């Protein structure tokens, strides 16, 4: 199995038990080689409540940092947008990626910005 297939297998195993509701939507994170994406999803209605990525317009004016600092800024940004959408508690979905590095940086920054999970 390739790495991508292994990650997708882990993702499916995680998603069997993890689901976002209206009270606790799912904060899901995806990383590519260059960028990182995070969104808050209510799975019961199928709506995305908040979204942020390293490609967002808020990043255009700031100096490009390393990938981990970009991940921290994405975590802060998605937490701010989620709080604007009146979401304070979420369920974290690492999307099959190991919980370290950029994935952990997004989670820690979102916690520091006020999201509870």
Backbone torsions as a table, in degrees:
resi	resn	phi	psi	omega
1	UNK	NA	141.9	177.3
2	UNK	-78.9	170.6	179.4
3	UNK	-62.5	-40.0	-179.4
4	UNK	-64.7	-42.8	178.5
5	UNK	-63.7	-38.3	177.6
6	UNK	-64.9	-41.5	179.3
7	UNK	-65.1	-42.8	179.6
8	UNK	-65.3	-33.8	175.8
9	UNK	-65.2	-44.1	175.9
10	UNK	-62.9	-42.0	-179.9
11	UNK	-59.0	-47.2	-179.8
12	UNK	-64.0	-37.8	178.5
13	UNK	-64.8	-40.0	179.0
14	UNK	-68.8	-43.7	-174.8
15	UNK	-69.6	-17.3	175.9
16	UNK	-62.6	-34.9	-176.4
17	UNK	-104.2	-16.2	-173.4
18	UNK	-105.2	128.4	178.9
19	UNK	-149.1	143.9	178.2
20	UNK	-92.5	138.6	178.1
21	UNK	-117.2	179.6	178.2
22	UNK	-66.6	-35.0	-179.7
23	UNK	-76.9	-38.9	-179.7
24	UNK	-132.8	86.7	178.4
25	UNK	-69.7	168.7	-175.9
26	UNK	-96.7	126.1	173.5
27	UNK	-94.7	107.0	-177.2
28	UNK	-108.0	142.3	-175.9
29	UNK	-125.0	135.8	175.0
30	UNK	-130.0	138.5	177.1
31	UNK	-125.7	137.6	171.2
32	UNK	-108.3	-173.5	-179.3
33	UNK	-66.0	-32.7	-176.6
34	UNK	-106.6	-32.0	-169.8
35	UNK	-127.1	168.8	177.2
36	UNK	-136.2	142.3	-175.2
37	UNK	-129.9	142.3	176.7
38	UNK	-141.0	140.0	176.7
39	UNK	-146.1	151.1	177.8
40	UNK	-105.7	119.3	-171.5
41	UNK	-122.2	133.7	170.4
42	UNK	-96.2	103.9	-175.1
43	UNK	-71.0	-25.6	-178.2
44	UNK	-68.9	-34.7	177.8
45	UNK	-104.7	-9.5	179.0
46	UNK	73.6	29.4	-177.3
47	UNK	-111.9	143.8	171.3
48	UNK	-91.1	121.8	-176.0
49	UNK	-91.3	-32.3	-179.8
50	UNK	-152.5	148.4	-178.1
51	UNK	-146.3	140.6	174.0
52	UNK	-150.8	149.1	176.5
53	UNK	-151.9	171.5	177.4
54	UNK	-74.1	-2.4	174.8
55	UNK	-101.3	1.6	-177.4
56	UNK	-63.9	156.6	-178.4
57	UNK	-65.9	-22.5	177.7
58	UNK	-67.0	-20.1	-179.3
59	UNK	-88.3	-11.7	-175.4
60	UNK	-64.1	-37.5	-176.4
61	UNK	-83.3	-20.8	-176.3
62	UNK	-86.1	154.9	177.0
63	UNK	-69.9	143.0	179.2
64	UNK	-72.9	126.6	178.3
65	UNK	-105.5	-163.0	175.3
66	UNK	-79.5	172.4	-173.0
67	UNK	-64.1	-35.9	-177.6
68	UNK	-70.6	-39.5	177.4
69	UNK	-69.0	-34.2	173.7
70	UNK	-62.7	-39.5	178.9
71	UNK	-63.6	-38.9	177.6
72	UNK	-63.8	-41.8	178.9
73	UNK	-66.5	-35.8	176.5
74	UNK	-64.6	-41.4	177.5
75	UNK	-61.5	-43.3	177.9
76	UNK	-65.2	-42.4	-177.8
77	UNK	-66.1	-43.5	179.8
78	UNK	-68.0	-33.0	177.1
79	UNK	-67.2	-41.4	178.0
80	UNK	-63.1	-43.5	-179.9
81	UNK	-68.2	-35.4	177.9
82	UNK	-67.1	-41.5	178.2
83	UNK	-65.7	-33.4	175.4
84	UNK	-66.2	-28.4	176.8
85	UNK	-89.4	13.1	177.7
86	UNK	64.6	38.7	176.4
87	UNK	-115.2	122.5	178.8
88	UNK	-117.9	-24.1	-179.1
89	UNK	-117.5	131.9	-179.4
90	UNK	-135.8	168.0	171.6
91	UNK	-109.8	130.0	-175.8
92	UNK	-88.5	129.2	178.4
93	UNK	-118.6	110.7	-177.8
94	UNK	-82.9	-1.1	171.5
95	UNK	63.1	28.0	178.4
96	UNK	88.8	-6.5	178.5
97	UNK	-82.3	150.9	175.1
98	UNK	-64.7	144.5	-178.6
99	UNK	-83.4	78.2	171.3
100	UNK	-162.0	170.6	178.1
101	UNK	66.5	-128.7	-175.6
102	UNK	-67.3	-34.4	179.2
103	UNK	-65.5	-45.4	178.2
104	UNK	-66.3	-34.2	179.3
105	UNK	-64.7	-40.3	176.8
106	UNK	-63.0	-45.9	-178.0
107	UNK	-63.5	-45.7	-178.9
108	UNK	-65.4	-40.8	179.4
109	UNK	-66.7	-37.3	178.0
110	UNK	-67.0	-39.0	176.2
111	UNK	-63.0	-45.0	-179.7
112	UNK	-64.2	-30.5	-179.7
113	UNK	-81.3	-4.4	172.4
114	UNK	118.3	-1.8	175.7
115	UNK	-78.7	143.9	-178.5
116	UNK	-112.8	122.6	174.7
117	UNK	-159.8	NA	NA
